[in-house]
Each structure stands twice: as structure tokens, then as C-alpha cells.
């Protein structure tokens, strides 16, 4: 299969991320798939969020 054909077969998904402060941690939520992660920093919350999302 050519790389052009592979590119045409690739599907792109777009997700919403809601990031907010809750008590003493940052929370990153994805309402489309119902997942959430938390971390002491925005970067940590987003890193865990991205890892979760990649398993979907």
C-alpha cells in the first residue's frame, strides 16, 4: 500500500479537554469519552490525560 493510500485511510479524532483546578490538583477531563486525570501541575495532568486517551 502506498503512503498516499495509508494517509487517506488514517482517521483523525478531535477531543475536547477541560482543564480546571479542584481543591489541590489540576484536573483534565474529556467529556466525549468520559475520562479524567489529575496532577499536581498542568503538565502532569495533561501527560496522564494523553496517555489515557491513546488507549481509546
C-alpha positions in Angstrom: 0.0 0.0 0.0 1.4 3.4 -0.9 2.0 6.1 1.7 -0.6 8.2 0.0 -3.2 5.5 0.4 -2.2 5.0 4.0 -2.7 8.7 4.6 -6.2 8.6 3.1 -7.1 5.6 5.3 -5.9 7.4 8.5 -8.8 8.6 10.7 -8.4 11.7 12.8 -10.3 12.2 16.0 -10.7 15.5 17.8 -11.4 15.6 21.6 -12.3 18.4 23.9 -10.1 18.9 27.0 -11.5 20.7 30.0 -8.7 21.7 32.5 -9.6 23.1 35.9 -8.3 23.4 39.5 -10.1 21.3 42.0 -9.2 21.5 45.7 -5.4 20.9 45.5 -4.8 19.4 42.0 -5.3 20.1 38.3 -8.0 18.0 36.6 -8.1 17.3 32.9 -11.4 15.9 31.6 -12.6 14.6 28.2 -16.4 14.7 28.1 -16.6 12.8 24.8 -15.0 9.6 26.2 -15.7 10.2 29.9 -12.1 10.1 31.2 -10.4 12.4 33.7 -6.9 12.6 35.1 -5.3 14.7 37.8 -1.8 16.0 38.6 0.0 18.5 40.9 0.8 20.6 37.8 -1.0 21.3 34.5 1.8 19.4 32.7 1.4 16.3 34.8 -2.4 16.2 34.5 -2.1 16.6 30.7 0.6 13.9 30.4 -1.6 11.4 32.2 -4.6 12.5 30.2 -2.8 12.0 26.9 -1.7 8.5 27.9 -5.3 7.5 28.8 -6.6 8.9 25.6 -4.1 6.9 23.5 -5.6 3.7 24.8 -9.1 4.5 23.4 
